[in-house]
Amino acid sequence: MDIFHELWVEKLIYSLGIVNIVLGVLVFFSCRCIPMTAFIGARIMKFSAYQKFYKVHCALWPLLWISVIVHAVFAIGFLGNPY
């Protein structure tokens, strides 16, 4: 397909890669397991800002999956299947 070899596709792939990294870090730090660790959880659960951030964990997963899927489709379309 010709659409995958345009400049905006390269920019989209790069941007979605950054979005994937950021969302992955946000999912990790809003994970339900973090407050269970005695060293970290006892300190950060005291902050109301973290408690609000902790509540958006389930909303971050669909965003991450959509971003990863779109990133993968465009990357495979741009680079081709290596097999």
C-alpha positions as a Markdown table, in Angstrom:
| # | Residue | x | y | z |
|---|---|---|---|---|
| 1 | Met | 0.0 | 0.0 | 0.0 |
| 2 | Asp | 1.2 | 3.4 | -0.8 |
| 3 | Ile | -0.3 | 5.1 | 2.2 |
| 4 | Phe | 2.2 | 3.5 | 4.5 |
| 5 | His | 5.2 | 5.2 | 2.8 |
| 6 | Glu | 4.3 | 8.8 | 3.5 |
| 7 | Leu | 6.1 | 11.1 | 5.9 |
| 8 | Trp | 3.1 | 11.5 | 8.2 |
| 9 | Val | 3.1 | 7.8 | 8.8 |
| 10 | Glu | 6.7 | 7.9 | 10.0 |
| 11 | Lys | 5.8 | 10.7 | 12.4 |
| 12 | Leu | 2.7 | 8.8 | 13.6 |
| 13 | Ile | 4.8 | 5.7 | 14.3 |
| 14 | Tyr | 7.4 | 7.7 | 16.2 |
| 15 | Ser | 4.7 | 9.6 | 18.2 |
| 16 | Leu | 2.8 | 6.5 | 19.1 |
| 17 | Gly | 6.0 | 4.9 | 20.3 |
| 18 | Ile | 6.5 | 7.8 | 22.7 |
| 19 | Val | 2.8 | 7.6 | 23.7 |
| 20 | Asn | 3.3 | 3.8 | 24.4 |
| 21 | Ile | 6.2 | 4.5 | 26.7 |
| 22 | Val | 4.4 | 7.2 | 28.6 |
| 23 | Leu | 1.2 | 5.2 | 29.0 |
| 24 | Gly | 3.2 | 2.1 | 30.0 |
| 25 | Val | 4.9 | 4.1 | 32.8 |
| 26 | Leu | 1.6 | 5.6 | 33.9 |
| 27 | Val | 0.0 | 2.1 | 34.0 |
| 28 | Phe | 3.0 | 0.8 | 36.0 |
| 29 | Phe | 2.8 | 3.5 | 38.6 |
| 30 | Ser | -0.9 | 3.4 | 38.9 |
| 31 | Cys | -0.8 | -0.4 | 39.3 |
| 32 | Arg | -2.7 | -1.9 | 42.2 |
| 33 | Cys | 0.5 | -3.8 | 43.3 |
| 34 | Ile | 2.5 | -0.6 | 44.0 |
| 35 | Pro | 0.6 | 0.3 | 47.2 |
| 36 | Met | 1.0 | -3.2 | 48.5 |
| 37 | Thr | 4.8 | -2.8 | 48.8 |
| 38 | Ala | 5.7 | -1.6 | 52.3 |
| 39 | Phe | 8.5 | 0.7 | 51.2 |
| 40 | Ile | 6.6 | 2.6 | 48.5 |
| 41 | Gly | 3.0 | 2.1 | 49.2 |
| 42 | Ala | 3.0 | 3.4 | 52.8 |
| 43 | Arg | 4.4 | 6.7 | 51.7 |
| 44 | Ile | 2.6 | 7.5 | 48.4 |
| 45 | Met | -0.9 | 6.4 | 49.4 |
| 46 | Lys | -1.0 | 9.3 | 51.9 |
| 47 | Phe | -1.1 | 11.8 | 49.0 |
| 48 | Ser | -4.5 | 12.6 | 47.7 |
| 49 | Ala | -3.1 | 13.4 | 44.2 |
| 50 | Tyr | -1.8 | 9.8 | 44.0 |
| 51 | Gln | -5.1 | 8.4 | 45.2 |
| 52 | Lys | -6.8 | 10.2 | 42.3 |
| 53 | Phe | -4.2 | 9.0 | 39.9 |
| 54 | Tyr | -4.6 | 5.5 | 41.3 |
| 55 | Lys | -8.3 | 5.5 | 40.3 |
| 56 | Val | -7.6 | 6.0 | 36.6 |
| 57 | His | -5.6 | 2.8 | 36.2 |
| 58 | Cys | -8.4 | 0.9 | 34.5 |
| 59 | Ala | -9.0 | 3.8 | 32.1 |
| 60 | Leu | -5.3 | 3.8 | 31.0 |
| 61 | Trp | -5.3 | 0.2 | 29.8 |
| 62 | Pro | -7.7 | 0.7 | 26.8 |
| 63 | Leu | -5.7 | 3.7 | 25.7 |
| 64 | Leu | -2.5 | 1.8 | 25.9 |
| 65 | Trp | -3.9 | -1.2 | 23.9 |
| 66 | Ile | -5.3 | 1.1 | 21.2 |
| 67 | Ser | -2.0 | 2.9 | 20.9 |
| 68 | Val | 0.0 | -0.3 | 20.8 |
| 69 | Ile | -2.3 | -1.8 | 18.1 |
| 70 | Val | -2.3 | 1.3 | 15.9 |
| 71 | His | 1.5 | 1.6 | 16.3 |
| 72 | Ala | 2.0 | -2.0 | 15.4 |
| 73 | Val | -0.3 | -1.9 | 12.3 |
| 74 | Phe | 1.4 | 1.2 | 10.9 |
| 75 | Ala | 4.9 | -0.1 | 11.8 |
| 76 | Ile | 4.3 | -3.4 | 10.0 |
| 77 | Gly | 2.7 | -1.6 | 7.1 |
| 78 | Phe | 5.7 | 0.8 | 6.8 |
| 79 | Leu | 8.5 | -1.7 | 7.4 |
| 80 | Gly | 6.8 | -4.8 | 6.1 |
| 81 | Asn | 6.7 | -8.3 | 7.6 |
| 82 | Pro | 10.2 | -9.6 | 8.4 |
| 83 | Tyr | 9.2 | -13.2 | 7.9 |
